[in-house]
Amino acid sequence: MPPRWPRKPDRKDPAFRKLDDRMNFAVHVAIFAACNSGIWFFHNLQQAEWPWAVWVTGGWATILFAHALYIFVLANYSQPTIVTEETTSKSSSG
């Protein structure tokens, strides 16, 4: 059963953005696993000489690692602060 979001989905909502990014990453992992298992299954089944298979798997794994690094380490899911004239005048006056 797919996850349900309790309120209207909005990319400005930090919790929704975090969930959405992680679900996109899970799809990325699933496509990587399906495609690469197919490549290596037929590579071994046909005893083929496919030098590109290593490059495809290695390159895609590197991209997948960078995606994971961004999602789990670098992404900032805090509530964005909105700067208005009222907040700047309050901070400068006192």
C-alpha positions as CSV (number, residue, x, y, z in Angstrom):
1,M,0.0,0.0,0.0
2,P,1.5,3.4,-1.0
3,P,2.2,5.9,1.8
4,R,-0.5,8.4,2.4
5,W,0.3,12.1,3.2
6,P,-2.0,13.5,5.9
7,R,-2.2,17.0,4.2
8,K,-2.0,18.6,0.8
9,P,1.4,17.7,-0.7
10,D,3.6,20.8,-1.1
11,R,7.3,20.9,-2.0
12,K,7.7,23.8,0.4
13,D,6.8,21.5,3.3
14,P,10.2,20.2,4.6
15,A,8.7,16.8,5.8
16,F,7.1,16.2,2.4
17,R,10.3,17.2,0.5
18,K,12.3,14.8,2.6
19,L,9.8,11.9,2.0
20,D,9.6,12.7,-1.7
21,D,13.4,12.8,-2.1
22,R,13.8,9.4,-0.3
23,M,11.0,7.8,-2.4
24,N,12.7,9.1,-5.6
25,F,16.0,7.6,-4.3
26,A,14.2,4.3,-3.7
27,V,13.0,4.3,-7.3
28,H,16.5,5.1,-8.5
29,V,17.9,2.1,-6.5
30,A,15.2,-0.2,-7.9
31,I,15.8,0.8,-11.5
32,F,19.6,0.4,-10.9
33,A,19.1,-3.1,-9.5
34,A,16.7,-4.2,-12.2
35,C,18.8,-3.0,-15.1
36,N,22.2,-4.1,-13.8
37,S,21.0,-7.5,-12.7
38,G,19.6,-7.9,-16.3
39,I,22.9,-6.8,-17.8
40,W,25.0,-9.2,-15.7
41,F,22.5,-12.1,-16.0
42,F,22.8,-12.0,-19.8
43,H,26.5,-11.3,-19.7
44,N,27.1,-14.5,-17.7
45,L,24.4,-16.5,-19.6
46,Q,25.9,-15.8,-23.0
47,Q,29.5,-15.7,-21.7
48,A,29.8,-12.5,-23.5
49,E,32.7,-10.1,-23.8
50,W,31.0,-6.9,-22.9
51,P,33.6,-4.4,-21.6
52,W,30.9,-1.7,-21.5
53,A,29.0,-3.6,-18.8
54,V,31.6,-2.7,-16.2
55,W,31.5,1.0,-17.2
56,V,27.7,1.1,-17.1
57,T,27.5,-0.5,-13.7
58,G,30.4,1.5,-12.2
59,G,29.2,4.8,-13.6
60,W,25.7,4.3,-12.5
61,A,26.8,3.1,-9.1
62,T,28.9,6.3,-8.7
63,I,25.8,8.4,-9.7
64,L,23.7,6.4,-7.2
65,F,26.3,7.0,-4.5
66,A,26.3,10.8,-5.2
67,H,22.5,10.7,-5.0
68,A,22.5,8.9,-1.7
69,L,25.2,11.4,-0.4
70,Y,23.0,14.3,-1.3
71,I,19.8,12.8,0.2
72,F,21.2,11.5,3.4
73,V,24.0,13.9,4.2
74,L,23.9,17.2,2.3
75,A,20.2,18.0,1.9
76,N,18.8,20.7,4.2
77,Y,15.2,19.9,5.1
78,S,14.7,22.7,7.6
79,Q,11.9,25.2,7.3
80,P,13.0,28.0,5.0
81,T,13.0,31.4,6.7
82,I,11.1,34.1,4.8
83,V,12.6,37.5,5.0
84,T,10.1,40.3,4.9
85,E,10.3,44.1,5.4
86,E,8.6,43.7,8.8
87,T,11.2,41.2,10.1
88,T,14.2,43.3,8.9
89,S,12.8,46.5,10.4
90,K,12.2,44.7,13.8
91,S,15.8,43.4,13.8
92,S,17.4,46.7,12.8
93,S,15.3,48.8,15.2
94,G,15.9,46.9,18.4
